[in-house]
Amino acid sequence: MLQTEPAIRISYLDPEWLKKFLDKQPSALRCERINDEVVITASPKELQNFLLTHLKTEGAFGEPSELKRKKS
């Protein structure tokens, strides 16, 4: 998450980057391949460590999306 106020900005892990990365380093993150898709099976702590390690890795994350709370 990039920010929380005034709106939440979040970037998602790029699935194509992840596939290529895991092709080169399959032991970097516990996962399964199902129909050429990556299903992460790592524990939350392992996933958090992986994400923190790659926060600044070029191409690892897509462009941020902004989510705004709708006021009623």
Short mmCIF file of the C-alpha atoms (twelve columns), coordinates in Angstrom:
data_MODEL
# 
_entry.id   MODEL 
# 
loop_
_atom_site.group_PDB 
_atom_site.id 
_atom_site.type_symbol 
_atom_site.label_atom_id 
_atom_site.label_alt_id 
_atom_site.label_comp_id 
_atom_site.label_asym_id 
_atom_site.label_seq_id 
_atom_site.Cartn_x 
_atom_site.Cartn_y 
_atom_site.Cartn_z 
_atom_site.pdbx_PDB_model_num 
ATOM 1  C CA . MET A 1  0.000   0.000   0.000   1 
ATOM 2  C CA . LEU A 2  1.439   3.336   -1.011  1 
ATOM 3  C CA . GLN A 3  -0.841  5.604   1.018   1 
ATOM 4  C CA . THR A 4  -4.090  5.560   2.974   1 
ATOM 5  C CA . GLU A 5  -5.234  9.185   3.050   1 
ATOM 6  C CA . PRO A 6  -7.107  10.886  1.419   1 
ATOM 7  C CA . ALA A 7  -7.560  7.730   -0.687  1 
ATOM 8  C CA . ILE A 8  -5.926  4.316   -0.605  1 
ATOM 9  C CA . ARG A 9  -3.279  3.783   -3.289  1 
ATOM 10 C CA . ILE A 10 -2.215  0.210   -3.849  1 
ATOM 11 C CA . SER A 11 0.021   -1.571  -6.351  1 
ATOM 12 C CA . TYR A 12 -0.362  -5.237  -7.217  1 
ATOM 13 C CA . LEU A 13 2.381   -7.738  -7.872  1 
ATOM 14 C CA . ASP A 14 2.708   -8.118  -11.636 1 
ATOM 15 C CA . PRO A 15 1.826   -11.741 -12.501 1 
ATOM 16 C CA . GLU A 16 4.023   -11.851 -15.624 1 
ATOM 17 C CA . TRP A 17 7.003   -10.517 -13.679 1 
ATOM 18 C CA . LEU A 18 6.365   -13.116 -10.974 1 
ATOM 19 C CA . LYS A 19 6.239   -15.983 -13.497 1 
ATOM 20 C CA . LYS A 20 9.519   -14.912 -15.109 1 
ATOM 21 C CA . PHE A 21 11.173  -14.345 -11.742 1 
ATOM 22 C CA . LEU A 22 10.116  -17.782 -10.452 1 
ATOM 23 C CA . ASP A 23 11.279  -19.434 -13.684 1 
ATOM 24 C CA . LYS A 24 14.768  -18.155 -12.836 1 
ATOM 25 C CA . GLN A 25 14.534  -18.578 -9.048  1 
ATOM 26 C CA . PRO A 26 11.926  -21.267 -8.282  1 
ATOM 27 C CA . SER A 27 12.856  -21.532 -4.609  1 
ATOM 28 C CA . ALA A 28 12.353  -17.795 -3.935  1 
ATOM 29 C CA . LEU A 29 8.665   -18.206 -3.068  1 
ATOM 30 C CA . ARG A 30 6.630   -21.313 -2.317  1 
ATOM 31 C CA . CYS A 31 3.989   -21.741 -5.001  1 
ATOM 32 C CA . GLU A 32 2.260   -24.157 -7.373  1 
ATOM 33 C CA . ARG A 33 1.761   -23.817 -11.120 1 
ATOM 34 C CA . ILE A 34 -1.771  -24.554 -12.305 1 
ATOM 35 C CA . ASN A 35 -2.519  -24.100 -16.010 1 
ATOM 36 C CA . ASP A 36 0.532   -21.824 -16.282 1 
ATOM 37 C CA . GLU A 37 -0.758  -19.625 -13.465 1 
ATOM 38 C CA . VAL A 38 1.150   -19.100 -10.221 1 
ATOM 39 C CA . VAL A 39 -0.739  -19.984 -7.050  1 
ATOM 40 C CA . ILE A 40 1.190   -18.747 -4.032  1 
ATOM 41 C CA . THR A 41 1.311   -21.327 -1.229  1 
ATOM 42 C CA . ALA A 42 3.822   -19.518 0.964   1 
ATOM 43 C CA . SER A 43 2.846   -18.545 4.485   1 
ATOM 44 C CA . PRO A 44 1.718   -14.946 5.033   1 
ATOM 45 C CA . LYS A 45 5.067   -14.163 6.680   1 
ATOM 46 C CA . GLU A 46 7.026   -15.658 3.758   1 
ATOM 47 C CA . LEU A 47 4.913   -13.712 1.275   1 
ATOM 48 C CA . GLN A 48 5.348   -10.507 3.255   1 
ATOM 49 C CA . ASN A 49 9.129   -10.971 3.292   1 
ATOM 50 C CA . PHE A 50 9.148   -11.635 -0.460  1 
ATOM 51 C CA . LEU A 51 7.069   -8.521  -1.170  1 
ATOM 52 C CA . LEU A 52 9.195   -6.332  1.090   1 
ATOM 53 C CA . THR A 53 12.337  -7.633  -0.610  1 
ATOM 54 C CA . HIS A 54 10.982  -6.651  -4.033  1 
ATOM 55 C CA . LEU A 55 9.292   -3.328  -3.238  1 
ATOM 56 C CA . LYS A 56 11.889  -1.456  -5.280  1 
ATOM 57 C CA . THR A 57 12.491  -4.145  -7.922  1 
ATOM 58 C CA . GLU A 58 11.771  -2.683  -11.338 1 
ATOM 59 C CA . GLY A 59 8.729   -4.294  -12.958 1 
ATOM 60 C CA . ALA A 60 7.648   -6.277  -9.886  1 
ATOM 61 C CA . PHE A 61 4.576   -4.123  -9.281  1 
ATOM 62 C CA . GLY A 62 2.078   -2.557  -11.643 1 
ATOM 63 C CA . GLU A 63 0.927   1.040   -11.662 1 
ATOM 64 C CA . PRO A 64 -0.867  2.075   -8.474  1 
ATOM 65 C CA . SER A 65 -4.654  2.038   -8.310  1 
ATOM 66 C CA . GLU A 66 -6.548  4.549   -6.223  1 
ATOM 67 C CA . LEU A 67 -9.530  3.486   -4.130  1 
ATOM 68 C CA . LYS A 68 -11.836 6.102   -2.660  1 
ATOM 69 C CA . ARG A 69 -14.465 5.586   -0.028  1 
ATOM 70 C CA . LYS A 70 -17.878 6.544   -1.314  1 
ATOM 71 C CA . LYS A 71 -19.647 8.827   1.108   1 
ATOM 72 C CA . SER A 72 -23.329 8.173   1.618   1 
# 
